[in-house]
Amino acid sequence: MLPISRAPKAPLVNPIPLIHGGMPICVPRNIVTAGKRTATAIIYCEANFGAIDGKTANGLVRHSERYEILSVIDSEKAGLDAGAVLDGRPNAIPICRDLAESLEKADRLPDYFIFGMAPSSGMLSLKERSLVLEAISHGMNIVNGLHEFLNDDPVFKAAGLASNVEILDVRKPPDKKDLHMFTGDIGRVTCPVIAVLGTDCAIGKRTTATILTQALNDRGVKTVMIGTGQTGLIQGARYGVALDAIPSQFCAGELEATVVDAFTVESPDVIIIEGQGALSHPAFSSSSFILRGACPDGVVLQHAPGRRNRCDFEQMIMPTPATEINLIETFAKTKVIGVTINHEHMSDAEVSSAILHYEDELGIPTTDALSRSSERLVEMVLRAFPKLAEKLPAAA
Protein backbone atom coordinates (compact mmCIF):
# COMPACT_ATOMS: atom_id res chain seq x y z
CA MET A 1 0.00 0.00 0.00
CA LEU A 2 1.22 3.53 -0.70
CA PRO A 3 2.60 5.07 2.48
CA ILE A 4 -0.27 7.51 2.95
CA SER A 5 0.07 9.08 6.35
CA ARG A 6 -2.04 11.74 7.94
CA ALA A 7 1.00 13.98 8.31
CA PRO A 8 1.80 16.56 5.62
CA LYS A 9 4.11 15.52 2.80
CA ALA A 10 4.22 18.25 0.15
CA PRO A 11 2.41 21.41 -0.94
CA LEU A 12 -0.76 21.05 -2.99
CA VAL A 13 -0.09 21.52 -6.65
CA ASN A 14 -1.58 22.31 -10.02
CA PRO A 15 -5.26 21.34 -9.75
CA ILE A 16 -5.88 20.86 -13.44
CA PRO A 17 -9.19 19.51 -14.76
CA LEU A 18 -10.19 15.88 -14.95
CA ILE A 19 -12.85 16.36 -17.59
CA HIS A 20 -12.42 18.70 -20.55
CA GLY A 21 -15.30 19.61 -22.82
CA GLY A 22 -13.47 21.38 -25.62
CA MET A 23 -13.83 24.94 -24.32
CA PRO A 24 -11.25 27.28 -22.78
CA ILE A 25 -10.51 26.26 -19.19
CA CYS A 26 -9.16 28.16 -16.20
CA VAL A 27 -6.04 26.28 -15.10
CA PRO A 28 -4.66 27.40 -11.71
CA ARG A 29 -0.95 28.01 -11.54
CA ASN A 30 1.49 25.22 -10.74
CA ILE A 31 3.24 25.93 -7.45
CA VAL A 32 5.58 22.94 -7.53
CA THR A 33 9.23 23.91 -7.45
CA ALA A 34 11.79 22.03 -9.52
CA GLY A 35 12.98 18.80 -7.97
CA LYS A 36 9.95 18.19 -5.76
CA ARG A 37 8.97 15.03 -7.62
CA THR A 38 11.92 12.66 -7.77
CA ALA A 39 10.26 9.38 -8.78
CA THR A 40 9.68 8.85 -12.50
CA ALA A 41 6.79 6.87 -13.95
CA ILE A 42 5.03 5.74 -17.10
CA ILE A 43 1.28 5.20 -17.13
CA TYR A 44 -0.62 2.41 -18.84
CA CYS A 45 -4.01 3.55 -20.17
CA GLU A 46 -4.66 1.49 -23.31
CA ALA A 47 -7.68 2.73 -25.30
CA ASN A 48 -8.84 4.87 -22.40
CA PHE A 49 -6.63 7.94 -22.15
CA GLY A 50 -8.86 11.02 -21.99
CA ALA A 51 -11.93 8.86 -21.37
CA ILE A 52 -13.87 8.22 -18.17
CA ASP A 53 -12.21 4.87 -17.35
CA GLY A 54 -8.82 6.53 -17.82
CA LYS A 55 -9.44 9.01 -15.02
CA THR A 56 -6.42 7.87 -12.99
CA ALA A 57 -4.08 8.49 -15.93
CA ASN A 58 -5.86 11.74 -16.78
CA GLY A 59 -5.48 13.01 -13.25
CA LEU A 60 -1.82 12.05 -12.95
CA VAL A 61 -0.87 13.69 -16.24
CA ARG A 62 -2.39 16.92 -14.99
CA HIS A 63 -1.51 16.87 -11.30
CA SER A 64 1.03 14.72 -9.49
CA GLU A 65 2.95 15.61 -6.38
CA ARG A 66 4.56 12.19 -6.19
CA TYR A 67 5.70 11.28 -9.72
CA GLU A 68 7.28 12.84 -12.77
CA ILE A 69 5.25 11.33 -15.62
CA LEU A 70 7.48 10.39 -18.56
CA SER A 71 4.88 8.96 -20.95
CA VAL A 72 1.45 7.37 -21.33
CA ILE A 73 0.76 4.07 -23.12
CA ASP A 74 -2.31 4.11 -25.36
CA SER A 75 -1.89 2.70 -28.87
CA GLU A 76 -5.03 4.46 -30.12
CA LYS A 77 -3.51 7.89 -29.42
CA ALA A 78 0.16 7.05 -29.98
CA GLY A 79 2.24 9.91 -31.31
CA LEU A 80 0.13 12.62 -29.69
CA ASP A 81 0.96 14.86 -26.76
CA ALA A 82 -0.89 13.96 -23.54
CA GLY A 83 -1.58 17.55 -22.58
CA ALA A 84 -2.87 18.39 -26.04
CA VAL A 85 -5.25 15.41 -25.95
CA LEU A 86 -6.68 16.32 -22.55
CA ASP A 87 -6.78 20.10 -22.60
CA GLY A 88 -5.45 21.40 -25.90
CA ARG A 89 -2.27 22.44 -24.07
CA PRO A 90 0.90 20.45 -24.95
CA ASN A 91 2.88 19.36 -21.91
CA ALA A 92 5.71 17.34 -23.53
CA ILE A 93 4.40 14.03 -22.16
CA PRO A 94 4.26 11.68 -25.17
CA ILE A 95 1.65 9.02 -25.73
CA CYS A 96 3.32 5.78 -26.80
CA ARG A 97 2.21 2.70 -28.70
CA ASP A 98 3.41 0.15 -26.13
CA LEU A 99 5.78 -0.47 -23.23
CA ALA A 100 8.75 -0.93 -25.53
CA GLU A 101 8.27 2.51 -27.08
CA SER A 102 7.80 4.11 -23.66
CA LEU A 103 11.07 2.64 -22.47
CA GLU A 104 12.80 3.67 -25.68
CA LYS A 105 11.69 7.30 -25.23
CA ALA A 106 12.76 7.44 -21.59
CA ASP A 107 16.31 8.60 -20.95
CA ARG A 108 16.47 6.23 -17.97
CA LEU A 109 14.53 3.28 -16.61
CA PRO A 110 11.34 4.68 -15.05
CA ASP A 111 11.01 4.03 -11.34
CA TYR A 112 7.33 3.11 -11.58
CA PHE A 113 4.80 1.55 -13.92
CA ILE A 114 1.36 2.88 -13.01
CA PHE A 115 -1.82 1.11 -14.03
CA GLY A 116 -3.80 4.21 -14.98
CA MET A 117 -7.29 2.89 -15.60
CA ALA A 118 -10.25 2.42 -13.29
CA PRO A 119 -12.50 -0.17 -15.01
CA SER A 120 -15.78 -1.02 -13.32
CA SER A 121 -14.59 -4.62 -12.86
CA GLY A 122 -11.60 -3.49 -10.82
CA MET A 123 -9.59 -6.43 -12.18
CA LEU A 124 -6.74 -7.00 -14.64
CA SER A 125 -7.37 -8.78 -17.93
CA LEU A 126 -5.03 -11.60 -18.99
CA LYS A 127 -3.24 -9.26 -21.40
CA GLU A 128 -2.83 -6.64 -18.69
CA ARG A 129 -1.45 -9.23 -16.28
CA SER A 130 1.23 -10.12 -18.82
CA LEU A 131 2.13 -6.48 -19.36
CA VAL A 132 2.48 -5.76 -15.64
CA LEU A 133 4.69 -8.82 -15.28
CA GLU A 134 6.79 -7.55 -18.19
CA ALA A 135 7.19 -4.19 -16.46
CA ILE A 136 8.30 -5.98 -13.30
CA SER A 137 10.86 -7.96 -15.31
CA HIS A 138 12.42 -4.66 -16.42
CA GLY A 139 12.87 -3.64 -12.78
CA MET A 140 10.03 -1.11 -12.46
CA ASN A 141 8.02 -0.80 -9.27
CA ILE A 142 4.27 -1.18 -9.78
CA VAL A 143 1.48 1.16 -8.67
CA ASN A 144 -1.87 -0.60 -8.74
CA GLY A 145 -5.08 1.24 -7.92
CA LEU A 146 -7.47 -1.63 -8.65
CA HIS A 147 -9.52 -3.68 -6.23
CA GLU A 148 -7.38 -6.68 -7.22
CA PHE A 149 -4.38 -6.74 -4.84
CA LEU A 150 -1.30 -7.95 -6.69
CA ASN A 151 0.64 -8.62 -3.52
CA ASP A 152 -1.91 -11.34 -2.73
CA ASP A 153 -1.24 -13.06 -6.07
CA PRO A 154 1.62 -15.61 -5.80
CA VAL A 155 2.68 -15.01 -9.41
CA PHE A 156 3.10 -11.26 -8.93
CA LYS A 157 4.60 -11.69 -5.49
CA ALA A 158 7.25 -14.06 -6.82
CA ALA A 159 7.99 -11.81 -9.79
CA GLY A 160 8.41 -8.81 -7.52
CA LEU A 161 10.83 -10.66 -5.28
CA ALA A 162 12.81 -11.97 -8.24
CA SER A 163 13.23 -8.49 -9.70
CA ASN A 164 13.60 -6.77 -6.31
CA VAL A 165 10.74 -4.34 -6.97
CA GLU A 166 7.89 -3.06 -4.85
CA ILE A 167 4.24 -3.55 -5.74
CA LEU A 168 2.03 -0.85 -4.27
CA ASP A 169 -1.62 -1.88 -3.89
CA VAL A 170 -3.09 1.55 -3.25
CA ARG A 171 -6.56 0.37 -2.28
CA LYS A 172 -5.42 -2.33 0.13
CA PRO A 173 -6.73 -1.31 3.55
CA PRO A 174 -4.79 -1.59 6.81
CA ASP A 175 -5.28 -4.61 9.03
CA LYS A 176 -8.59 -4.50 10.86
CA LYS A 177 -6.79 -4.05 14.17
CA ASP A 178 -5.51 -0.73 12.83
CA LEU A 179 -8.86 0.55 11.50
CA HIS A 180 -10.95 3.14 13.32
CA MET A 181 -14.56 2.99 14.42
CA PHE A 182 -16.55 6.21 14.49
CA THR A 183 -16.13 7.89 17.90
CA GLY A 184 -17.75 11.29 17.62
CA ASP A 185 -14.37 13.02 17.74
CA ILE A 186 -15.41 14.85 14.56
CA GLY A 187 -17.08 17.26 16.99
CA ARG A 188 -13.61 18.56 17.84
CA VAL A 189 -13.27 19.97 14.32
CA THR A 190 -14.30 23.59 14.59
CA CYS A 191 -13.50 24.84 11.08
CA PRO A 192 -16.00 24.46 8.22
CA VAL A 193 -15.91 21.04 6.55
CA ILE A 194 -17.15 21.04 2.96
CA ALA A 195 -17.79 17.87 0.94
CA VAL A 196 -17.80 17.95 -2.86
CA LEU A 197 -20.46 15.39 -3.79
CA GLY A 198 -22.06 14.64 -7.14
CA THR A 199 -25.02 13.30 -9.06
CA ASP A 200 -22.95 10.47 -10.59
CA CYS A 201 -19.57 8.77 -10.47
CA ALA A 202 -16.62 9.99 -12.61
CA ILE A 203 -18.17 13.43 -12.85
CA GLY A 204 -15.25 15.63 -11.72
CA LYS A 205 -15.67 15.82 -7.94
CA ARG A 206 -11.96 15.38 -7.24
CA THR A 207 -11.05 18.04 -9.80
CA THR A 208 -13.49 20.56 -8.38
CA ALA A 209 -12.36 19.78 -4.83
CA THR A 210 -8.73 20.33 -5.84
CA ILE A 211 -9.43 23.61 -7.63
CA LEU A 212 -11.54 24.84 -4.72
CA THR A 213 -8.78 23.97 -2.26
CA GLN A 214 -6.20 25.82 -4.34
CA ALA A 215 -8.44 28.85 -4.84
CA LEU A 216 -9.08 29.25 -1.12
CA ASN A 217 -5.40 28.86 -0.31
CA ASP A 218 -4.52 31.44 -2.96
CA ARG A 219 -6.87 33.88 -1.23
CA GLY A 220 -5.21 33.31 2.15
CA VAL A 221 -7.81 30.91 3.57
CA LYS A 222 -5.78 27.93 4.78
CA THR A 223 -7.47 24.88 3.30
CA VAL A 224 -6.69 21.16 3.43
CA MET A 225 -8.19 18.57 1.09
CA ILE A 226 -8.98 15.00 2.15
CA GLY A 227 -8.66 12.44 -0.66
CA THR A 228 -11.09 9.52 -0.65
CA GLY A 229 -10.14 7.58 -3.80
CA GLN A 230 -7.18 5.84 -5.37
CA THR A 231 -6.35 8.57 -7.89
CA GLY A 232 -5.93 11.25 -5.25
CA LEU A 233 -3.74 8.95 -3.18
CA ILE A 234 -1.53 8.10 -6.15
CA GLN A 235 -1.25 11.79 -6.97
CA GLY A 236 0.20 12.36 -3.51
CA ALA A 237 -2.66 13.46 -1.26
CA ARG A 238 -1.32 14.46 2.14
CA TYR A 239 -4.44 13.17 3.90
CA GLY A 240 -6.71 10.48 2.59
CA VAL A 241 -8.20 7.02 2.59
CA ALA A 242 -9.38 4.78 -0.28
CA LEU A 243 -12.88 4.69 1.13
CA ASP A 244 -14.36 2.11 -1.24
CA ALA A 245 -11.80 -0.48 -0.09
CA ILE A 246 -12.50 -0.16 3.65
CA PRO A 247 -14.91 -2.61 5.33
CA SER A 248 -18.19 -0.76 5.72
CA GLN A 249 -18.14 -0.97 9.52
CA PHE A 250 -15.01 1.18 9.57
CA CYS A 251 -15.64 3.63 6.71
CA ALA A 252 -17.12 6.44 8.79
CA GLY A 253 -14.49 5.98 11.48
CA GLU A 254 -11.55 5.96 9.09
CA LEU A 255 -12.71 9.17 7.43
CA GLU A 256 -13.47 10.77 10.78
CA ALA A 257 -9.97 9.93 12.06
CA THR A 258 -8.39 11.35 8.90
CA VAL A 259 -10.35 14.61 9.14
CA VAL A 260 -9.56 14.98 12.85
CA ASP A 261 -5.86 14.37 12.21
CA ALA A 262 -5.80 16.93 9.39
CA PHE A 263 -7.50 19.46 11.64
CA THR A 264 -5.15 18.76 14.56
CA VAL A 265 -1.92 18.84 12.55
CA GLU A 266 -2.72 21.63 10.08
CA SER A 267 -5.05 23.94 12.05
CA PRO A 268 -6.81 24.84 8.77
CA ASP A 269 -9.51 27.41 8.18
CA VAL A 270 -11.42 24.99 5.92
CA ILE A 271 -11.34 21.25 5.18
CA ILE A 272 -12.50 19.99 1.77
CA ILE A 273 -13.61 16.37 1.34
CA GLU A 274 -13.39 14.72 -2.08
CA GLY A 275 -16.67 12.95 -2.84
CA GLN A 276 -17.22 9.47 -4.25
CA GLY A 277 -20.10 8.15 -6.36
CA ALA A 278 -23.47 9.76 -5.60
CA LEU A 279 -25.77 9.38 -2.62
CA SER A 280 -28.67 8.48 -4.93
CA HIS A 281 -26.66 5.91 -6.92
CA PRO A 282 -27.59 2.34 -5.91
CA ALA A 283 -24.18 0.96 -6.91
CA PHE A 284 -22.12 3.11 -4.53
CA SER A 285 -22.27 3.72 -0.78
CA SER A 286 -19.24 5.94 -0.25
CA SER A 287 -21.23 9.19 -0.25
CA SER A 288 -23.24 8.03 2.75
CA PHE A 289 -20.05 7.32 4.70
CA ILE A 290 -18.66 10.74 3.76
CA LEU A 291 -21.79 12.43 5.08
CA ARG A 292 -21.68 10.34 8.26
CA GLY A 293 -17.94 10.23 8.96
CA ALA A 294 -17.01 13.80 8.02
CA CYS A 295 -20.29 15.42 9.13
CA PRO A 296 -19.78 18.24 6.59
CA ASP A 297 -21.13 21.67 7.38
CA GLY A 298 -21.70 22.29 3.69
CA VAL A 299 -21.85 20.42 0.38
CA VAL A 300 -20.92 21.51 -3.14
CA LEU A 301 -22.82 19.41 -5.68
CA GLN A 302 -21.16 18.51 -8.99
CA HIS A 303 -23.55 17.85 -11.90
CA ALA A 304 -23.22 17.17 -15.64
CA PRO A 305 -26.24 18.67 -17.43
CA GLY A 306 -25.13 17.10 -20.71
CA ARG A 307 -25.05 13.57 -19.29
CA ARG A 308 -28.37 11.81 -19.84
CA ASN A 309 -27.58 8.44 -18.29
CA ARG A 310 -25.39 7.42 -15.42
CA CYS A 311 -21.85 6.37 -16.25
CA ASP A 312 -21.70 2.58 -16.91
CA PHE A 313 -25.46 2.30 -16.23
CA GLU A 314 -27.24 3.23 -19.45
CA GLN A 315 -30.59 2.12 -18.06
CA MET A 316 -30.37 4.73 -15.27
CA ILE A 317 -31.45 8.29 -16.01
CA MET A 318 -29.37 11.02 -14.36
CA PRO A 319 -31.01 12.66 -11.35
CA THR A 320 -31.57 16.40 -11.26
CA PRO A 321 -29.60 18.62 -8.88
CA ALA A 322 -32.86 19.43 -7.07
CA THR A 323 -33.65 15.79 -6.26
CA GLU A 324 -30.04 15.07 -5.21
CA ILE A 325 -29.98 18.14 -2.98
CA ASN A 326 -33.22 17.07 -1.34
CA LEU A 327 -31.82 13.60 -0.69
CA ILE A 328 -28.53 14.92 0.74
CA GLU A 329 -30.21 17.42 3.05
CA THR A 330 -32.73 14.81 4.19
CA PHE A 331 -30.07 12.19 4.83
CA ALA A 332 -27.66 14.41 6.76
CA LYS A 333 -27.61 17.55 8.87
CA THR A 334 -25.94 19.70 6.24
CA LYS A 335 -26.67 22.29 3.57
CA VAL A 336 -25.85 22.27 -0.13
CA ILE A 337 -24.12 25.63 -0.62
CA GLY A 338 -23.66 25.58 -4.38
CA VAL A 339 -23.65 23.64 -7.64
CA THR A 340 -20.66 23.11 -9.93
CA ILE A 341 -21.03 22.00 -13.51
CA ASN A 342 -19.16 19.38 -15.48
CA HIS A 343 -19.35 20.79 -19.00
CA GLU A 344 -18.94 17.56 -20.97
CA HIS A 345 -21.01 17.59 -24.19
CA MET A 346 -21.82 21.28 -23.63
CA SER A 347 -20.91 24.49 -25.44
CA ASP A 348 -19.82 27.56 -23.51
CA ALA A 349 -23.21 29.17 -24.18
CA GLU A 350 -24.96 26.09 -22.78
CA VAL A 351 -22.84 26.29 -19.64
CA SER A 352 -23.80 29.93 -19.12
CA SER A 353 -27.47 29.04 -19.62
CA ALA A 354 -27.22 26.15 -17.13
CA ILE A 355 -25.59 28.39 -14.54
CA LEU A 356 -28.43 30.90 -14.78
CA HIS A 357 -31.05 28.14 -14.76
CA TYR A 358 -29.78 26.40 -11.61
CA GLU A 359 -29.20 29.65 -9.74
CA ASP A 360 -32.77 30.67 -10.49
CA GLU A 361 -34.27 27.24 -9.74
CA LEU A 362 -32.25 26.38 -6.64
CA GLY A 363 -31.41 29.79 -5.22
CA ILE A 364 -27.75 28.93 -4.64
CA PRO A 365 -24.53 29.93 -6.45
CA THR A 366 -23.62 27.88 -9.52
CA THR A 367 -20.44 27.81 -11.58
CA ASP A 368 -18.14 25.66 -13.71
CA ALA A 369 -14.85 25.14 -11.87
CA LEU A 370 -12.97 24.62 -15.12
CA SER A 371 -14.28 27.18 -17.58
CA ARG A 372 -15.13 29.97 -15.14
CA SER A 373 -12.92 31.88 -12.71
CA SER A 374 -12.10 30.00 -9.50
CA GLU A 375 -13.02 33.22 -7.70
CA ARG A 376 -16.63 32.13 -8.10
CA LEU A 377 -15.89 29.07 -5.98
CA VAL A 378 -14.36 31.27 -3.30
CA GLU A 379 -17.43 33.51 -3.33
CA MET A 380 -19.64 30.41 -2.99
CA VAL A 381 -17.81 29.38 0.19
CA LEU A 382 -17.65 32.90 1.65
CA ARG A 383 -21.38 33.33 1.13
CA ALA A 384 -22.07 30.14 3.10
CA PHE A 385 -19.45 30.82 5.78
CA PRO A 386 -19.11 34.62 6.01
CA LYS A 387 -16.76 34.50 9.01
CA LEU A 388 -14.07 33.15 6.66
CA ALA A 389 -13.87 36.63 5.15
CA GLU A 390 -11.94 37.61 8.29
CA LYS A 391 -9.15 35.30 7.09
CA LEU A 392 -8.68 37.20 3.84
CA PRO A 393 -5.68 39.55 3.65
CA ALA A 394 -6.64 43.18 4.07
CA ALA A 395 -5.57 43.95 0.49
CA ALA A 396 -7.63 41.12 -1.02
Secondary structure, DSSP 4 states (H G I P E B T S, - for coil): -----SS--S-------S---SS----PPP-PPTTS--EEEEEE-TTTTTSGGGHHHHHHHH--SSEEEEEEE-GGGTTSBHHHHHHS---S-BEESSHHHHHHHSSS--SEEEE----TT-S--HHHHHHHHHHHHTT-EEEE-SSS-GGGSHHHHHHHHHHT--EEETTPPPPGGG-----SGGGG--S-EEEEEESSSSSSHHHHHHHHHHHHHHTT--EEEEE-SHHHHHHT-SEE--GGGS-HHHHHHHHHHHHHHHHHHH--SEEEEE--S-TT-TT--HHHHHHHHS--SEEEEEE-TT--EETTEEEEEPPPHHHHHHHHHHHSS--EEEEEE--TT--HHHHHHHHHHHHHHH-S-EE-TTTS-THHHHHHHHHH-GGGGGGS-TT-
